[in-house]
Amino acid sequence: MNPRRLSFGRLTLAVLVLAWAAQPVSASLPAGVASSRPQPGTTRECFSSPPPGWAPSESPASEPAGNGTLSAGAHATLARLFEAWKGRWHGRMTEVRCLGTEHAPRPETMHYRVQADLHQEISDRLVFDAELDGIDQGTRRRVRLWWLVGRHHLRFGDERVAVPDAPRWNVDVLNVSGDGVTFRRWYRVRTRPGRSLARLEVRALHGDRRSLIIRETFYTQGVLTGTRSWRLQRPGA
């Protein structure tokens, strides 16, 4: 993947931009977001600012470190949701790369067939392993996401780690409902000594035992640099 340059006034940043197109899940997003966001994958959405309620007011930490605090009710709801979502899935994932610049974005869309499995490890970590088969370019890749639903915290990662229960994997839970959850990671990525990029990642899961939608949205330095949309169902459905 080639770095693309983004211009922000006097500041020019080289960032890796991946964008994923998805329509918002109104049941899982902050109030008012579903009706105010432009259609995904359009030039108007690329490099736009986060919706109200998504970006924290404070500066991000040097590594992911949300408070992730859960109430007893939220913990019980999350436990029920992930129990219902365990098992094998198949479907499609849409990826849109926001190429170009803030003032002249050029969205590029790619589609994948998905075979996935969400299972629980001995450590109680819930792991989503997905095999992606590119429809447009014939490329193949793997994606891994994981969650750890503790009694007081929700933890999440998108890489293989030896200690998933470390506080650095805590996320901020924005919303929990009977059919979904929305949470965020807010941190900095060091690019070179003394320099870093602020990253905001917001993910929403919405579904039941028969269907599952996962939406991932990524911001760099306060502008949208990526979304990913998964639409899954049970094999044979």
C-alpha positions in Angstrom: 0.0 0.0 0.0 1.5 3.4 -1.0 1.5 6.4 1.3 -0.6 9.2 0.1 -0.1 12.9 1.1 -2.8 14.8 2.8 -2.6 18.6 3.0 -4.0 20.4 6.1 -3.3 24.1 5.7 0.4 24.5 6.3 0.8 20.9 7.6 1.4 18.1 5.1 1.3 14.6 6.4 2.2 11.3 4.8 -0.3 8.7 6.0 -1.4 5.3 4.9 -5.1 5.7 4.0 -7.5 2.8 4.0 -11.2 3.6 3.8 -14.1 1.4 4.2 -17.6 2.3 2.9 -20.6 1.6 5.1 -24.0 3.0 5.9 -24.4 3.9 9.5 -26.3 1.6 12.0 -28.7 4.0 13.6 -29.3 1.7 16.6 -25.5 1.7 17.4 -24.4 5.2 16.7 -24.7 8.4 18.7 -28.0 10.2 18.4 -28.3 12.3 15.2 -25.4 10.7 13.4 -27.3 8.4 11.1 -29.3 11.2 9.5 -26.4 13.7 9.3 -23.6 11.6 7.7 -23.2 11.7 3.9 -23.4 8.5 1.9 -20.3 6.5 2.3 -17.6 6.2 -0.4 -18.4 9.7 -1.8 -15.9 12.5 -2.2 -18.0 14.5 0.3 -17.3 11.9 3.0 -13.6 11.3 2.4 -11.5 13.4 4.8 -14.5 14.7 6.6 -14.6 15.3 10.4 -15.9 12.8 12.9 -19.6 13.1 13.8 -20.5 14.8 17.2 -19.9 12.4 20.1 -17.2 10.3 18.4 -14.0 12.3 19.0 -12.9 12.9 22.6 -12.1 16.5 23.6 -8.7 15.6 25.2 -5.5 14.8 23.3 -5.0 11.1 22.5 -2.5 9.0 24.5 0.7 7.6 23.0 -1.0 4.2 22.7 -4.6 3.0 22.8 -6.0 3.5 26.3 -9.7 4.0 26.7 -11.4 3.8 30.0 -13.7 1.0 28.7 -15.8 1.0 31.9 -18.9 -1.2 31.7 -21.9 -1.2 34.0 -23.3 -4.5 35.1 -26.1 -4.2 32.6 -23.8 -3.4 29.7 -21.6 -6.3 30.6 -24.5 -8.7 30.6 -25.8 -7.4 27.3 -22.4 -7.7 25.6 -22.0 -11.2 26.9 -25.4 -12.2 25.3 -24.5 -10.5 22.0 -21.2 -12.2 21.6 -22.6 -15.5 22.6 -25.2 -15.1 19.8 -22.5 -14.1 17.3 -20.2 -17.0 17.8 -19.8 -19.4 15.0 -19.2 -19.4 11.2 -20.2 -16.6 8.9 -20.0 -15.7 5.2 -20.8 -12.7 3.2 -19.2 -9.6 1.7 -16.9 -6.8 2.8 -16.5 -3.5 1.0 -13.4 -1.5 1.2 -13.0 2.1 -0.1 -9.6 3.8 -0.3 -9.8 7.5 0.0 -7.0 8.5 -2.4 -6.1 12.1 -3.3 -6.2 15.0 -0.9 -8.7 16.7 1.4 -9.7 19.1 -1.3 -9.7 16.6 -4.2 -10.5 13.1 -2.8 -10.7 10.1 -5.1 -12.5 7.2 -3.5 -11.6 3.8 -4.8 -13.9 0.8 -4.0 -12.9 -2.8 -3.6 -15.2 -5.8 -2.8 -14.4 -9.1 -1.0 -16.1 -12.4 -0.4 -15.8 -13.4 3.2 -15.5 -16.7 5.1 -15.2 -16.0 8.8 -15.4 -17.6 12.2 -16.0 -16.0 15.6 -14.8 -18.3 18.4 -13.7 -18.1 22.1 -10.2 -18.9 23.1 -9.2 -20.5 26.4 -8.2 -17.0 27.6 -11.9 -16.0 27.1 -10.8 -13.7 24.3 -13.4 -13.7 21.4 -11.6 -13.9 18.1 -13.0 -13.1 14.6 -10.8 -14.7 11.9 -11.8 -13.8 8.4 -10.6 -15.0 5.0 -11.1 -12.4 2.2 -11.2 -13.2 -1.5 -11.0 -10.1 -3.7 -13.8 -9.9 -6.3 -12.2 -7.0 -8.2 -8.5 -7.9 -8.2 -8.4 -11.5 -7.2 -6.3 -10.8 -4.1 -6.5 -12.8 -0.9 -5.9 -11.7 2.7 -6.7 -12.4 6.3 -8.1 -10.2 8.9 -8.2 -10.8 12.7 -10.3 -8.9 15.2 -10.7 -9.8 18.9 -12.6 -8.7 22.0 -12.3 -9.4 25.7 -15.5 -8.7 27.6 -14.4 -8.2 31.2 -16.6 -7.5 34.2 -15.8 -3.8 34.1 -14.0 -3.2 30.8 -14.3 -4.0 27.1 -11.0 -4.6 25.4 -10.4 -4.8 21.6 -7.5 -5.4 19.2 -6.8 -6.0 15.5 -3.4 -7.7 15.9 -2.0 -10.8 17.5 -1.0 -10.1 21.1 0.3 -12.3 23.9 -1.4 -10.3 26.7 -4.9 -9.3 25.6 -6.0 -8.3 29.1 -3.5 -5.5 29.3 -5.1 -2.1 30.0 -3.7 -0.6 26.8 -6.4 -2.6 24.9 -9.3 -0.9 26.8 -11.7 0.9 24.5 -14.3 3.6 25.2 -17.8 2.2 24.8 -20.1 4.8 23.1 -23.3 2.8 23.1 -24.6 -0.7 24.0 -28.1 -1.8 23.0 -29.9 -5.1 22.7 -28.6 -5.8 19.2 -25.3 -3.9 19.0 -22.4 -2.1 20.5 -20.3 1.0 19.3 -16.8 1.7 20.7 -13.7 3.7 19.9 -9.9 3.7 20.2 -8.1 7.0 20.5 -4.3 7.1 20.3 -1.2 8.3 18.6 1.1 6.6 16.1 4.7 7.6 16.2 6.1 8.4 12.8 9.6 9.5 13.8 11.3 10.8 17.0 9.2 13.7 18.3 6.4 13.3 15.7 3.2 11.4 15.7 -0.3 11.2 14.1 -3.5 11.2 16.1 -5.7 8.2 15.2 -9.4 7.6 16.0 -11.1 4.3 15.3 -14.8 3.7 15.8 -16.4 0.3 15.4 -20.0 -0.7 15.5 -21.4 -4.3 15.6 -25.0 -4.9 15.0 -26.9 -8.2 14.5 -28.4 -11.4 15.9 -27.8 -15.1 15.5 -28.6 -15.0 11.8 -27.0 -11.8 10.5 -24.1 -9.6 11.5 -22.9 -6.2 10.3 -19.5 -4.8 11.4 -18.6 -1.2 10.5 -15.2 0.2 11.1 -14.4 3.9 10.7 -10.9 5.4 10.8 -9.7 9.0 11.2 -6.2 10.5 11.0 -5.4 13.9 12.3 -9.2 14.7 12.6 -10.3 13.6 9.1 -11.8 10.4 7.7 -9.2 8.1 6.2 -11.1 4.9 6.2 -14.1 2.7 6.7 -14.8 -1.0 6.4 -18.2 -2.6 6.0 -18.9 -6.3 6.7 -22.3 -7.8 5.9 -22.5 -11.4 7.0 -25.0 -14.2 7.4 -24.9 -17.8 8.5 -23.8 -20.4 5.9 -26.8 -21.8 4.1 -28.9 -18.8 4.9 
